[in-house]
Amino acid sequence: VMGTRYHITITSDQPIAPGLESQVAELLASLDQRFTTYSEDSELMALNRQPVGEPLAISAELFTVLSEAAEIYRLSDGAFDPTVGPLVELWGFGRAPSSGQLPTDEAISMQLERVGFEGLALLYGQRAVRLAPIVIDLSAIAKGYAVDAVADLLDTNALHDYMVEVGGELRLGGYNAQGSPWRIAIESPVQFGQVERVVAISDSAMATSGDYHNFFTVDGVRYSHTIDPRTGRPVPRGLVSVTVLAESSMRADAMATALSVMGAEQGLALAEQLEMPVYLLSLRDGELAAQSSSTFAPYLAPIQD
C-alpha cells in the first residue's frame, strides 16, 4: 500500500477479533486513495486540480494531515514543504527517468516559483484553498498518518501491545513478546544491513530518514534525493541519517524529513527547542559522527542484550 509494504506484529494476550486483518487492509487502502498522487481520482489530486482561490471541502483525514504539514513547515522555516515535487522531478528523483544532466540555474529558479506551502490556506468548516498554482505531495507524511490510524484501530480493539510499520515508519504500543520495550535498529548509513544503534521504546513512534539509498553522482559529486525546497538544490552531503521519536508517527515522519533538510546544527537546535528525541549521523572526513538531542539518551539500548 502507498507504494510500499506494511507489517504489523501484535503481542497482546487479548483475542483478535475476526476480520481485523481485512479491516486494516481496507483502512490503508482508503487512506492511500485519499493521499496518493498516482491516481487522478484521489482526494488530494482533486484539491490539486481545484481552481486557485476556490475553497474545497475535504475529509477530516486530509485536513488533519495538511494541518500537521503546515505546522512542520512553520517550525522548520520551510525545510519541510509538501510542494517540493517540481524540484524533485527536475533533479531526476521523480517519476520521469533521469536525464543524467544537472539542471541549470534558470531551470531551478523557474521551478522554485512553483514551490511554497504558504500557497495553501486551511479554512474553518474543514476546507482548503490553494492561493497559488502549487501541487501538493504528502508522501513525506502520509505513511506516518496511516501508521497512526492502524495503531488507533488496534487500541480500539483492546490490542495495546503492537508494532505497526508502513514503509519504515513505526509506532510501538506496549511491549514485545518478551514483555520488554520494543527494540528497533537504526541501520548504518555506510555499512548496509549493519546495525548502528538500537532504540528501546514503548508507546511511541519512530521514523528514520537518510540520503544513503537514493542518489546519483556527476563528475565525482554526489547529489542526494533530499531537496532543499528553499534553495532548489540537493542538500550538501554531511547529515546522512536522522532518527526521530515522537508521540505520533505522522510527526516523526515529517520531522525526520525536515531535519534532514535543515542539517545537523540547525536540526539539533530545533530538536532541543521542541524537546524532541532525535539521533543524527553525519559523515565527517569519511567517518561517521553521532549526535543526539538531550531527550534521546534514555531510549538508547545495547545492540545485543
DOTIMI-727127 format. One record per residue (C-alpha): residue number from 1; x, y, z; residue in one letter; chain. Coordinates in steps of 0.001 Angstrom, whole numbers, plus 500000, padded with zeros to 6 digits. Layout:
REM DOTIMI-727127
n = NUM | u = X | v = Y | w = Z | res = A | chain = A .
...
END
This chain:
REM DOTIMI-727127
n = 1 | u = 500000 | v = 500000 | w = 500000 | res = V | chain = A .
n = 2 | u = 501198 | v = 503578 | w = 499336 | res = M | chain = A .
n = 3 | u = 503816 | v = 502159 | w = 497001 | res = G | chain = A .
n = 4 | u = 505401 | v = 500094 | w = 499773 | res = T | chain = A .
n = 5 | u = 504725 | v = 497253 | w = 502217 | res = R | chain = A .
n = 6 | u = 503276 | v = 497204 | w = 505685 | res = Y | chain = A .
n = 7 | u = 503882 | v = 494892 | w = 508623 | res = H | chain = A .
n = 8 | u = 502029 | v = 494509 | w = 511912 | res = I | chain = A .
n = 9 | u = 503077 | v = 492460 | w = 514924 | res = T | chain = A .
n = 10 | u = 500640 | v = 492016 | w = 517819 | res = I | chain = A .
n = 11 | u = 501837 | v = 490521 | w = 521106 | res = T | chain = A .
n = 12 | u = 498774 | v = 491302 | w = 523237 | res = S | chain = A .
n = 13 | u = 497114 | v = 488392 | w = 525059 | res = D | chain = A .
n = 14 | u = 493702 | v = 489737 | w = 524061 | res = Q | chain = A .
n = 15 | u = 491857 | v = 487730 | w = 521378 | res = P | chain = A .
n = 16 | u = 491990 | v = 489253 | w = 517916 | res = I | chain = A .
n = 17 | u = 488543 | v = 489960 | w = 516503 | res = A | chain = A .
n = 18 | u = 487635 | v = 488096 | w = 513310 | res = P | chain = A .
n = 19 | u = 488046 | v = 490299 | w = 510290 | res = G | chain = A .
n = 20 | u = 490565 | v = 492669 | w = 511891 | res = L | chain = A .
n = 21 | u = 493163 | v = 491920 | w = 509222 | res = E | chain = A .
n = 22 | u = 490722 | v = 492843 | w = 506470 | res = S | chain = A .
n = 23 | u = 489738 | v = 495995 | w = 508387 | res = Q | chain = A .
n = 24 | u = 493376 | v = 497063 | w = 508447 | res = V | chain = A .
n = 25 | u = 493780 | v = 496389 | w = 504735 | res = A | chain = A .
n = 26 | u = 490617 | v = 498353 | w = 503920 | res = E | chain = A .
n = 27 | u = 491688 | v = 501245 | w = 506144 | res = L | chain = A .
n = 28 | u = 495107 | v = 501514 | w = 504488 | res = L | chain = A .
n = 29 | u = 493625 | v = 501241 | w = 501007 | res = A | chain = A .
n = 30 | u = 491133 | v = 504023 | w = 501767 | res = S | chain = A .
n = 31 | u = 493877 | v = 506312 | w = 503102 | res = L | chain = A .
n = 32 | u = 496034 | v = 505569 | w = 500079 | res = D | chain = A .
n = 33 | u = 493158 | v = 506658 | w = 497857 | res = Q | chain = A .
n = 34 | u = 492854 | v = 509921 | w = 499783 | res = R | chain = A .
n = 35 | u = 496533 | v = 510855 | w = 499737 | res = F | chain = A .
n = 36 | u = 498038 | v = 509389 | w = 496573 | res = T | chain = A .
n = 37 | u = 499250 | v = 511476 | w = 493642 | res = T | chain = A .
n = 38 | u = 499314 | v = 508376 | w = 491434 | res = Y | chain = A .
n = 39 | u = 495539 | v = 508350 | w = 490910 | res = S | chain = A .
n = 40 | u = 493647 | v = 511243 | w = 489372 | res = E | chain = A .
n = 41 | u = 490613 | v = 510114 | w = 491384 | res = D | chain = A .
n = 42 | u = 492263 | v = 510680 | w = 494780 | res = S | chain = A .
n = 43 | u = 491050 | v = 513377 | w = 497123 | res = E | chain = A .
n = 44 | u = 494457 | v = 515064 | w = 497151 | res = L | chain = A .
n = 45 | u = 494505 | v = 515282 | w = 493358 | res = M | chain = A .
n = 46 | u = 491044 | v = 516815 | w = 493440 | res = A | chain = A .
n = 47 | u = 492495 | v = 519538 | w = 495668 | res = L | chain = A .
n = 48 | u = 495450 | v = 519947 | w = 493300 | res = N | chain = A .
n = 49 | u = 493009 | v = 520467 | w = 490413 | res = R | chain = A .
n = 50 | u = 490746 | v = 522872 | w = 492273 | res = Q | chain = A .
n = 51 | u = 490969 | v = 526348 | w = 490710 | res = P | chain = A .
n = 52 | u = 493169 | v = 528769 | w = 492616 | res = V | chain = A .
n = 53 | u = 491121 | v = 530804 | w = 495051 | res = G | chain = A .
n = 54 | u = 488171 | v = 528402 | w = 495206 | res = E | chain = A .
n = 55 | u = 487841 | v = 526575 | w = 498583 | res = P | chain = A .
n = 56 | u = 487190 | v = 522846 | w = 498587 | res = L | chain = A .
n = 57 | u = 485541 | v = 520855 | w = 501377 | res = A | chain = A .
n = 58 | u = 487861 | v = 517991 | w = 502314 | res = I | chain = A .
n = 59 | u = 487783 | v = 514958 | w = 504600 | res = S | chain = A .
n = 60 | u = 488854 | v = 515016 | w = 508232 | res = A | chain = A .
n = 61 | u = 491799 | v = 512769 | w = 507336 | res = E | chain = A .
n = 62 | u = 493157 | v = 515081 | w = 504653 | res = L | chain = A .
n = 63 | u = 492520 | v = 518174 | w = 506774 | res = F | chain = A .
n = 64 | u = 494457 | v = 516617 | w = 509677 | res = T | chain = A .
n = 65 | u = 497475 | v = 515732 | w = 507528 | res = V | chain = A .
n = 66 | u = 497543 | v = 519137 | w = 505827 | res = L | chain = A .
n = 67 | u = 497300 | v = 520858 | w = 509225 | res = S | chain = A .
n = 68 | u = 500251 | v = 518875 | w = 510577 | res = E | chain = A .
n = 69 | u = 502220 | v = 519534 | w = 507380 | res = A | chain = A .
n = 70 | u = 501577 | v = 523259 | w = 507780 | res = A | chain = A .
n = 71 | u = 502804 | v = 523119 | w = 511379 | res = E | chain = A .
n = 72 | u = 506043 | v = 521317 | w = 510443 | res = I | chain = A .
n = 73 | u = 506519 | v = 523740 | w = 507530 | res = Y | chain = A .
n = 74 | u = 506315 | v = 526598 | w = 510032 | res = R | chain = A .
n = 75 | u = 508530 | v = 525002 | w = 512667 | res = L | chain = A .
n = 76 | u = 511230 | v = 524147 | w = 510125 | res = S | chain = A .
n = 77 | u = 511164 | v = 527543 | w = 508367 | res = D | chain = A .
n = 78 | u = 510164 | v = 525867 | w = 505125 | res = G | chain = A .
n = 79 | u = 512626 | v = 522966 | w = 505206 | res = A | chain = A .
n = 80 | u = 509637 | v = 520608 | w = 505156 | res = F | chain = A .
n = 81 | u = 507488 | v = 521535 | w = 502175 | res = D | chain = A .
n = 82 | u = 504929 | v = 519220 | w = 500530 | res = P | chain = A .
n = 83 | u = 505052 | v = 521335 | w = 497357 | res = T | chain = A .
n = 84 | u = 508711 | v = 520459 | w = 496617 | res = V | chain = A .
n = 85 | u = 507650 | v = 517970 | w = 493905 | res = G | chain = A .
n = 86 | u = 508582 | v = 520092 | w = 490856 | res = P | chain = A .
n = 87 | u = 512154 | v = 520332 | w = 492145 | res = L | chain = A .
n = 88 | u = 512297 | v = 516594 | w = 492859 | res = V | chain = A .
n = 89 | u = 511235 | v = 515946 | w = 489265 | res = E | chain = A .
n = 90 | u = 513722 | v = 518480 | w = 487924 | res = L | chain = A .
n = 91 | u = 516614 | v = 516728 | w = 489648 | res = W | chain = A .
n = 92 | u = 515565 | v = 513320 | w = 488306 | res = G | chain = A .
n = 93 | u = 514220 | v = 511785 | w = 491507 | res = F | chain = A .
n = 94 | u = 510566 | v = 511757 | w = 490481 | res = G | chain = A .
n = 95 | u = 508527 | v = 509588 | w = 488156 | res = R | chain = A .
n = 96 | u = 510257 | v = 510597 | w = 484922 | res = A | chain = A .
n = 97 | u = 513577 | v = 508878 | w = 484138 | res = P | chain = A .
n = 98 | u = 516618 | v = 510977 | w = 484983 | res = S | chain = A .
n = 99 | u = 518264 | v = 512699 | w = 482029 | res = S | chain = A .
n = 100 | u = 521669 | v = 512361 | w = 483664 | res = G | chain = A .
n = 101 | u = 522153 | v = 516121 | w = 483263 | res = Q | chain = A .
n = 102 | u = 522295 | v = 518668 | w = 486059 | res = L | chain = A .
n = 103 | u = 519555 | v = 521303 | w = 485855 | res = P | chain = A .
n = 104 | u = 520552 | v = 524849 | w = 485001 | res = T | chain = A .
n = 105 | u = 520263 | v = 527737 | w = 487441 | res = D | chain = A .
n = 106 | u = 517486 | v = 529136 | w = 485249 | res = E | chain = A .
n = 107 | u = 515521 | v = 525885 | w = 485386 | res = A | chain = A .
n = 108 | u = 515893 | v = 525736 | w = 489179 | res = I | chain = A .
n = 109 | u = 514676 | v = 529333 | w = 489525 | res = S | chain = A .
n = 110 | u = 511647 | v = 528589 | w = 487366 | res = M | chain = A .
n = 111 | u = 510646 | v = 525578 | w = 489458 | res = Q | chain = A .
n = 112 | u = 511213 | v = 527449 | w = 492719 | res = L | chain = A .
n = 113 | u = 508402 | v = 529773 | w = 491670 | res = E | chain = A .
n = 114 | u = 506045 | v = 526770 | w = 491836 | res = R | chain = A .
n = 115 | u = 507123 | v = 525801 | w = 495374 | res = V | chain = A .
n = 116 | u = 505870 | v = 527146 | w = 498698 | res = G | chain = A .
n = 117 | u = 503362 | v = 525627 | w = 501128 | res = F | chain = A .
n = 118 | u = 502212 | v = 529096 | w = 502110 | res = E | chain = A .
n = 119 | u = 500248 | v = 528789 | w = 498870 | res = G | chain = A .
n = 120 | u = 497691 | v = 526655 | w = 500757 | res = L | chain = A .
n = 121 | u = 495211 | v = 528004 | w = 503302 | res = A | chain = A .
n = 122 | u = 493123 | v = 525859 | w = 505647 | res = L | chain = A .
n = 123 | u = 489749 | v = 527330 | w = 506482 | res = L | chain = A .
n = 124 | u = 487023 | v = 526795 | w = 509045 | res = Y | chain = A .
n = 125 | u = 484488 | v = 524201 | w = 508089 | res = G | chain = A .
n = 126 | u = 487188 | v = 521714 | w = 507075 | res = Q | chain = A .
n = 127 | u = 488001 | v = 523447 | w = 503817 | res = R | chain = A .
n = 128 | u = 491237 | v = 524066 | w = 501932 | res = A | chain = A .
n = 129 | u = 492062 | v = 526597 | w = 499252 | res = V | chain = A .
n = 130 | u = 495097 | v = 526918 | w = 497028 | res = R | chain = A .
n = 131 | u = 496282 | v = 530519 | w = 496884 | res = L | chain = A .
n = 132 | u = 498824 | v = 529740 | w = 494149 | res = A | chain = A .
n = 133 | u = 499140 | v = 527025 | w = 491464 | res = P | chain = A .
n = 134 | u = 501049 | v = 524661 | w = 493764 | res = I | chain = A .
n = 135 | u = 500963 | v = 520872 | w = 493578 | res = V | chain = A .
n = 136 | u = 500846 | v = 519120 | w = 496962 | res = I | chain = A .
n = 137 | u = 502526 | v = 515761 | w = 497563 | res = D | chain = A .
n = 138 | u = 502109 | v = 514198 | w = 501014 | res = L | chain = A .
n = 139 | u = 504492 | v = 511253 | w = 500567 | res = S | chain = A .
n = 140 | u = 506739 | v = 512512 | w = 503399 | res = A | chain = A .
n = 141 | u = 503926 | v = 512489 | w = 505970 | res = I | chain = A .
n = 142 | u = 501022 | v = 510321 | w = 504767 | res = A | chain = A .
n = 143 | u = 502637 | v = 506967 | w = 505645 | res = K | chain = A .
n = 144 | u = 503117 | v = 508205 | w = 509190 | res = G | chain = A .
n = 145 | u = 499437 | v = 509138 | w = 509402 | res = Y | chain = A .
n = 146 | u = 498497 | v = 505690 | w = 508100 | res = A | chain = A .
n = 147 | u = 500607 | v = 504058 | w = 510825 | res = V | chain = A .
n = 148 | u = 498796 | v = 506101 | w = 513475 | res = D | chain = A .
n = 149 | u = 495402 | v = 505186 | w = 512020 | res = A | chain = A .
n = 150 | u = 496199 | v = 501463 | w = 512192 | res = V | chain = A .
n = 151 | u = 497600 | v = 501790 | w = 515717 | res = A | chain = A .
n = 152 | u = 494444 | v = 503607 | w = 516822 | res = D | chain = A .
n = 153 | u = 492347 | v = 500808 | w = 515316 | res = L | chain = A .
n = 154 | u = 494308 | v = 498225 | w = 517312 | res = L | chain = A .
n = 155 | u = 493896 | v = 500249 | w = 520513 | res = D | chain = A .
n = 156 | u = 490148 | v = 500453 | w = 519858 | res = T | chain = A .
n = 157 | u = 490139 | v = 496646 | w = 519722 | res = N | chain = A .
n = 158 | u = 491900 | v = 496467 | w = 523136 | res = A | chain = A .
n = 159 | u = 495145 | v = 495367 | w = 521471 | res = L | chain = A .
n = 160 | u = 497712 | v = 497591 | w = 523154 | res = H | chain = A .
n = 161 | u = 500942 | v = 495652 | w = 522514 | res = D | chain = A .
n = 162 | u = 501940 | v = 496018 | w = 518882 | res = Y | chain = A .
n = 163 | u = 504405 | v = 497185 | w = 516289 | res = M | chain = A .
n = 164 | u = 502888 | v = 498858 | w = 513219 | res = V | chain = A .
n = 165 | u = 505171 | v = 499651 | w = 510278 | res = E | chain = A .
n = 166 | u = 504353 | v = 501166 | w = 506890 | res = V | chain = A .
n = 167 | u = 507304 | v = 501784 | w = 504605 | res = G | chain = A .
n = 168 | u = 509694 | v = 502099 | w = 507530 | res = G | chain = A .
n = 169 | u = 507546 | v = 504457 | w = 509633 | res = E | chain = A .
n = 170 | u = 506755 | v = 502929 | w = 513018 | res = L | chain = A .
n = 171 | u = 504517 | v = 503135 | w = 516024 | res = R | chain = A .
n = 172 | u = 505112 | v = 500896 | w = 519013 | res = L | chain = A .
n = 173 | u = 502455 | v = 500128 | w = 521582 | res = G | chain = A .
n = 174 | u = 503119 | v = 498465 | w = 524941 | res = G | chain = A .
n = 175 | u = 505709 | v = 495688 | w = 524956 | res = Y | chain = A .
n = 176 | u = 507184 | v = 492988 | w = 522747 | res = N | chain = A .
n = 177 | u = 506722 | v = 489239 | w = 523163 | res = A | chain = A .
n = 178 | u = 509364 | v = 489184 | w = 525916 | res = Q | chain = A .
n = 179 | u = 507470 | v = 491780 | w = 527941 | res = G | chain = A .
n = 180 | u = 510147 | v = 494401 | w = 527273 | res = S | chain = A .
n = 181 | u = 510120 | v = 497677 | w = 525348 | res = P | chain = A .
n = 182 | u = 510342 | v = 497188 | w = 521596 | res = W | chain = A .
n = 183 | u = 513904 | v = 497149 | w = 520252 | res = R | chain = A .
n = 184 | u = 514256 | v = 498916 | w = 516915 | res = I | chain = A .
n = 185 | u = 517518 | v = 499074 | w = 514985 | res = A | chain = A .
n = 186 | u = 518958 | v = 502162 | w = 513315 | res = I | chain = A .
n = 187 | u = 520713 | v = 500999 | w = 510153 | res = E | chain = A .
n = 188 | u = 524278 | v = 502062 | w = 509464 | res = S | chain = A .
n = 189 | u = 524307 | v = 504537 | w = 506548 | res = P | chain = A .
n = 190 | u = 527752 | v = 503340 | w = 505423 | res = V | chain = A .
n = 191 | u = 527581 | v = 499568 | w = 506028 | res = Q | chain = A .
n = 192 | u = 524242 | v = 498468 | w = 504603 | res = F | chain = A .
n = 193 | u = 522488 | v = 495819 | w = 506655 | res = G | chain = A .
n = 194 | u = 524587 | v = 496588 | w = 509722 | res = Q | chain = A .
n = 195 | u = 523100 | v = 497966 | w = 512931 | res = V | chain = A .
n = 196 | u = 524409 | v = 501334 | w = 514073 | res = E | chain = A .
n = 197 | u = 522378 | v = 501680 | w = 517288 | res = R | chain = A .
n = 198 | u = 519315 | v = 500132 | w = 518919 | res = V | chain = A .
n = 199 | u = 516417 | v = 502095 | w = 520368 | res = V | chain = A .
n = 200 | u = 514164 | v = 500703 | w = 523112 | res = A | chain = A .
n = 201 | u = 510718 | v = 502333 | w = 523053 | res = I | chain = A .
n = 202 | u = 507134 | v = 501792 | w = 524163 | res = S | chain = A .
n = 203 | u = 504001 | v = 503782 | w = 523347 | res = D | chain = A .
n = 204 | u = 505876 | v = 505980 | w = 520926 | res = S | chain = A .
n = 205 | u = 506556 | v = 506440 | w = 517206 | res = A | chain = A .
n = 206 | u = 509826 | v = 506381 | w = 515278 | res = M | chain = A .
n = 207 | u = 510958 | v = 507404 | w = 511811 | res = A | chain = A .
n = 208 | u = 514369 | v = 507455 | w = 510131 | res = T | chain = A .
n = 209 | u = 515274 | v = 509482 | w = 507071 | res = S | chain = A .
n = 210 | u = 518540 | v = 509188 | w = 505168 | res = G | chain = A .
n = 211 | u = 520245 | v = 510069 | w = 501896 | res = D | chain = A .
n = 212 | u = 522206 | v = 506847 | w = 501527 | res = Y | chain = A .
n = 213 | u = 519816 | v = 504829 | w = 499335 | res = H | chain = A .
n = 214 | u = 518763 | v = 507282 | w = 496621 | res = N | chain = A .
n = 215 | u = 521376 | v = 509491 | w = 494957 | res = F | chain = A .
n = 216 | u = 523432 | v = 509940 | w = 491804 | res = F | chain = A .
n = 217 | u = 526966 | v = 511113 | w = 491086 | res = T | chain = A .
n = 218 | u = 528145 | v = 513517 | w = 488377 | res = V | chain = A .
n = 219 | u = 531842 | v = 514377 | w = 487949 | res = D | chain = A .
n = 220 | u = 532592 | v = 512921 | w = 491348 | res = G | chain = A .
n = 221 | u = 529925 | v = 514992 | w = 493134 | res = V | chain = A .
n = 222 | u = 527165 | v = 513124 | w = 494959 | res = R | chain = A .
n = 223 | u = 523619 | v = 514507 | w = 494652 | res = Y | chain = A .
n = 224 | u = 521056 | v = 513338 | w = 497227 | res = S | chain = A .
n = 225 | u = 517339 | v = 512857 | w = 496606 | res = H | chain = A .
n = 226 | u = 516724 | v = 515136 | w = 499602 | res = T | chain = A .
n = 227 | u = 515990 | v = 518511 | w = 498016 | res = I | chain = A .
n = 228 | u = 516030 | v = 521735 | w = 499998 | res = D | chain = A .
n = 229 | u = 512812 | v = 523497 | w = 498903 | res = P | chain = A .
n = 230 | u = 514308 | v = 526844 | w = 499917 | res = R | chain = A .
n = 231 | u = 517327 | v = 526640 | w = 497598 | res = T | chain = A .
n = 232 | u = 516010 | v = 524247 | w = 494955 | res = G | chain = A .
n = 233 | u = 519104 | v = 522058 | w = 495274 | res = R | chain = A .
n = 234 | u = 520002 | v = 518727 | w = 496924 | res = P | chain = A .
n = 235 | u = 521212 | v = 519143 | w = 500476 | res = V | chain = A .
n = 236 | u = 525019 | v = 519015 | w = 500806 | res = P | chain = A .
n = 237 | u = 526309 | v = 515675 | w = 501969 | res = R | chain = A .
n = 238 | u = 527010 | v = 515678 | w = 505671 | res = G | chain = A .
n = 239 | u = 523977 | v = 514655 | w = 507681 | res = L | chain = A .
n = 240 | u = 523229 | v = 511183 | w = 506300 | res = V | chain = A .
n = 241 | u = 520704 | v = 509731 | w = 508781 | res = S | chain = A .
n = 242 | u = 518059 | v = 511264 | w = 511028 | res = V | chain = A .
n = 243 | u = 516006 | v = 509284 | w = 513544 | res = T | chain = A .
n = 244 | u = 513093 | v = 510988 | w = 515289 | res = V | chain = A .
n = 245 | u = 510903 | v = 509777 | w = 518152 | res = L | chain = A .
n = 246 | u = 507515 | v = 511411 | w = 518659 | res = A | chain = A .
n = 247 | u = 504044 | v = 510772 | w = 520043 | res = E | chain = A .
n = 248 | u = 502694 | v = 510238 | w = 516535 | res = S | chain = A .
n = 249 | u = 504232 | v = 508544 | w = 513530 | res = S | chain = A .
n = 250 | u = 502868 | v = 511376 | w = 511394 | res = M | chain = A .
n = 251 | u = 505017 | v = 513908 | w = 513244 | res = R | chain = A .
n = 252 | u = 508064 | v = 511643 | w = 513386 | res = A | chain = A .
n = 253 | u = 507778 | v = 511024 | w = 509630 | res = D | chain = A .
n = 254 | u = 507595 | v = 514704 | w = 508705 | res = A | chain = A .
n = 255 | u = 510187 | v = 515862 | w = 511245 | res = M | chain = A .
n = 256 | u = 512739 | v = 513312 | w = 510027 | res = A | chain = A .
n = 257 | u = 512461 | v = 514845 | w = 506557 | res = T | chain = A .
n = 258 | u = 512590 | v = 518394 | w = 507921 | res = A | chain = A .
n = 259 | u = 515738 | v = 517790 | w = 509962 | res = L | chain = A .
n = 260 | u = 517414 | v = 516020 | w = 507033 | res = S | chain = A .
n = 261 | u = 516999 | v = 519205 | w = 505018 | res = V | chain = A .
n = 262 | u = 517989 | v = 521536 | w = 507854 | res = M | chain = A .
n = 263 | u = 521287 | v = 519792 | w = 508568 | res = G | chain = A .
n = 264 | u = 522873 | v = 518677 | w = 511813 | res = A | chain = A .
n = 265 | u = 523408 | v = 522034 | w = 513522 | res = E | chain = A .
n = 266 | u = 520038 | v = 523629 | w = 512790 | res = Q | chain = A .
n = 267 | u = 518204 | v = 520322 | w = 513100 | res = G | chain = A .
n = 268 | u = 519645 | v = 519596 | w = 516523 | res = L | chain = A .
n = 269 | u = 518830 | v = 523130 | w = 517678 | res = A | chain = A .
n = 270 | u = 515186 | v = 522680 | w = 516640 | res = L | chain = A .
n = 271 | u = 515020 | v = 519288 | w = 518351 | res = A | chain = A .
n = 272 | u = 516309 | v = 520812 | w = 521587 | res = E | chain = A .
n = 273 | u = 513788 | v = 523651 | w = 521290 | res = Q | chain = A .
n = 274 | u = 510950 | v = 521143 | w = 520888 | res = L | chain = A .
n = 275 | u = 512420 | v = 518706 | w = 523463 | res = E | chain = A .
n = 276 | u = 512174 | v = 516052 | w = 520752 | res = M | chain = A .
n = 277 | u = 514335 | v = 512908 | w = 520919 | res = P | chain = A .
n = 278 | u = 516489 | v = 512738 | w = 517760 | res = V | chain = A .
n = 279 | u = 519623 | v = 510831 | w = 516751 | res = Y | chain = A .
n = 280 | u = 521777 | v = 512198 | w = 513931 | res = L | chain = A .
n = 281 | u = 524562 | v = 510530 | w = 511964 | res = L | chain = A .
n = 282 | u = 526903 | v = 512707 | w = 509895 | res = S | chain = A .
n = 283 | u = 529862 | v = 511948 | w = 507653 | res = L | chain = A .
n = 284 | u = 532955 | v = 513937 | w = 508556 | res = R | chain = A .
n = 285 | u = 536139 | v = 513234 | w = 506642 | res = D | chain = A .
n = 286 | u = 534790 | v = 509812 | w = 505745 | res = G | chain = A .
n = 287 | u = 533974 | v = 508906 | w = 509355 | res = E | chain = A .
n = 288 | u = 530566 | v = 508637 | w = 510988 | res = L | chain = A .
n = 289 | u = 529862 | v = 511078 | w = 513796 | res = A | chain = A .
n = 290 | u = 526815 | v = 510684 | w = 516033 | res = A | chain = A .
n = 291 | u = 524877 | v = 513457 | w = 517758 | res = Q | chain = A .
n = 292 | u = 521666 | v = 513280 | w = 519722 | res = S | chain = A .
n = 293 | u = 519321 | v = 515624 | w = 521500 | res = S | chain = A .
n = 294 | u = 519315 | v = 515682 | w = 525287 | res = S | chain = A .
n = 295 | u = 515989 | v = 513812 | w = 525434 | res = T | chain = A .
n = 296 | u = 517207 | v = 510881 | w = 523312 | res = F | chain = A .
n = 297 | u = 519635 | v = 509230 | w = 525762 | res = A | chain = A .
n = 298 | u = 517000 | v = 507245 | w = 527768 | res = P | chain = A .
n = 299 | u = 515997 | v = 505350 | w = 524604 | res = Y | chain = A .
n = 300 | u = 519426 | v = 504019 | w = 523642 | res = L | chain = A .
n = 301 | u = 519858 | v = 500284 | w = 524230 | res = A | chain = A .
n = 302 | u = 522754 | v = 497841 | w = 523795 | res = P | chain = A .
n = 303 | u = 522969 | v = 496382 | w = 520270 | res = I | chain = A .
n = 304 | u = 522957 | v = 492936 | w = 521848 | res = Q | chain = A .
n = 305 | u = 521405 | v = 492040 | w = 525194 | res = D | chain = A .
END
